[in-house]
Amino acid sequence: MNVRTPGIAPTPAMSERKVGLICALLVAIGPISMAVYTPAMTELVEVFGTTEAMIKLSLTSYFAGFAIAQLFCGPLSDGYGRKAVTFAFMAIYLAASIAAILAPSVEALVAARCVQGVGAAVGVAIARAIVRDMYTSDQSARVMNFIGLVMGLGPAMSPTVGGILTGLFGWQAVFIFMVVAGAILTVVVRTLLVETSVPDPSRIRPAAMIASYRDLLANRYFMSSSFVLGAGIGAFYTQATILPFILMERVGMSAVEFGIGMLLQSGSFFVGGLVTRRLLKRYGAKRIVPLGFACVLLGSALLAVLLRIQEPSYLNVMVPIGLHAFGMAFVLPAISTATVAAFPHMAGSASAVAGFLQMGGGLVGGLLAAALGNPTFAMATVTPAMGLLATLSWLYWRRLPEPALARVIVTRETEHPPT
């Protein structure tokens, strides 16, 4: 028997694994487009005869486009359907990637990266909405965990791929890689994705959008869980703006070495996801979150202390970052589910705001790091602060009662699981 919720289509013929794989690819396009680019950043300073600050701006502009666009692509997917909106934004992503390849100046590159972020934003917003269309509770957590596992492979390999492409063929090869990845994702969506929502154009009327966002911003359960992701996952994006200038300039790693070295962060997240998958079956999503935050706090403390008493090295930078990533793999399934659990009628909007705060956390963290100037001091200050903020947000969230609507839907799905 299918579960019917207002505004949500009956469960379509997609398996849990298929949904997880498609959504993982959608989510991964954003982090891949960021991570594959970072090894080329130091070369771009020389190519365009510009400053580090200007090249960092090309990453910051990507964050800005990514964060702001989610506030629109989420509601648009509620109004016009998940699949149509994904196509439209992937077209923007592909056009911007081609524009970056042809960029005649650093200013043009910064603009192309901003538009590219707009196109990539559709992945996070749509993926979480699709999962909410179909699942809640621990079933949703299992899919979110699978998304994390598959997604972890992309960002894990991206710096390595980016370093090799930059070293062998130059920075433009990185954007050619993005064009190919975007084209493959578009084909996957076209051929495999089944529409999971009932389009409702009334959801994108200005008054309706304002009302939706007002409800979301006033909901403490939603906002506190979103702040957990905003600070915890946002720290990954903040680190991406700092690490090339610590590991490549201070430590002295080459672009290829940097790319391979980043496997410790993404590999830790992937291993954490594997462990989480086993623990979910026995303990459930919420009960393993404290273990995750223990790792996040330990990594944050080590980073804050070691970089203040020692010169940066690969190990005293990346081992604490790996601990943070390992811990967040335990946190992600329960908290990602919580951000959309109570809003089946506007899952796109809820996913959009959560994604905005997630990327916005990375944007704010990157700006703070740039303002501090010294990248080592910034890493020792901003990243631990974000880990602490994520933990405090979770401590507040766990004290709140689960929304009544979410409890009702979980009960119905338990009685009548989707077929």
C-alpha positions, 0 to 999 in steps of 0.5 A: 500500500502506498502512503499518500501525503498532501502534495506528494505523489504515490510512491513510484517504482524506484527501489531504495538503493536506486533512490539513494544512488541517484540522490547521491549523484545529485548531492555529489555534483556540488562538492565535486565541483568544489573539491576538483578545483582546489588543486588548481587554485595556486596555478590560477594565481600565476596564470591570471597574474592575480592575487590569492585573495582574488582566486579565493574569491572564485571559490567564495563566489561559488559558495554564494551562488550555491547557497542563494540559488537553493532558496529558489530551486527548492520551492520551484521543485515543489511547484514544477516537479523535481525532474523538470527543475533539475534539468533546468539547473543542470543546463545552467551548470553546464553553460557556466562550466563551459564559460569557465573554460573560456574565461579570458580574465579572473573576473570572468572566472569568478562570475562563471564560478558563481553561476556554476554554483547556482546550477549545482545547487539543485543537487542538494535541494532536490535530493533531500526533497526526493528522499522526503517524498518517499521515506521518513524515520529510520528508512530515510536515515538508511537512504541518507547514509547510503547517499553519504557513502556514495557521495563520499567517493566523489569528493574523496577522489576529486582533489586527486583527479584535480591535482593530476589533471592540473599537473598534466593538462593545466587548469582548464582540464578541471572544468572539462571534467566538470562538463563531462560529469554534469552531462553524465548526471543529466543523462542519469536524471533523464533516464532513471529518475521518476517524478516523486512529487505532485507539482503544485504551481501555487507553492511558488506564488510569492505569498505562498513562498513567504508563508513557507519560509516564515513557517520554517524559520519559526520552527525550532526543531527545523532550525536547530537541526539545520544549524547542526548541518550548517556548522558541521558540514559547512566546516568542510567547505570552510576548510576547502578555502584554507587547506590549499594555502596551508598544505601547498604553500606552508607544508610544500605539497605539490598539486598531485600530493595535495590531491592524494592527501585529501583522501584522509578527509573524504576517506574518513567520512566514507569509513565513518559512513560504513560504520554508521551503516552497520550501527543503524541496523542495531541502534537507529539513527538518533542513538549514534549521533553522540558518538559522532559529536565526540569525534567532532569535538576531539578533532576540533580540540586537536586542531585548535591546540596543535596548530597553535603550538606547532608548525603546520604539517600534513598530520597535525592538520589532516588527522584532526580534520579526518576525525571531524569528518568521521564524526559527521558521518554518524550525525548526517543520517539523523539530522538530514532526516530531521530537517525535512521530516515535518514538511512533506507538503513543502519538502523542496522549500525545507531542503532548500533552507537547510541547504542554504544554511549548510553552504552559507556556513561554509561561505561565512566560515570562508569569509571569516578565515579570509578576514583573519589573514593567516591561513594556519591561525584561521584553520585553528580558530574557525573550524573548531568554532564551527564544530562547537557550534554544531555540537551546541545546536545538536544539544538544543535540538535533542531536547525538543519534541519531535513534530506531531506531523512527523510522528503521524507519518512515521506511524502510517509508514510503519503500518503500511510500508511503501510498495 
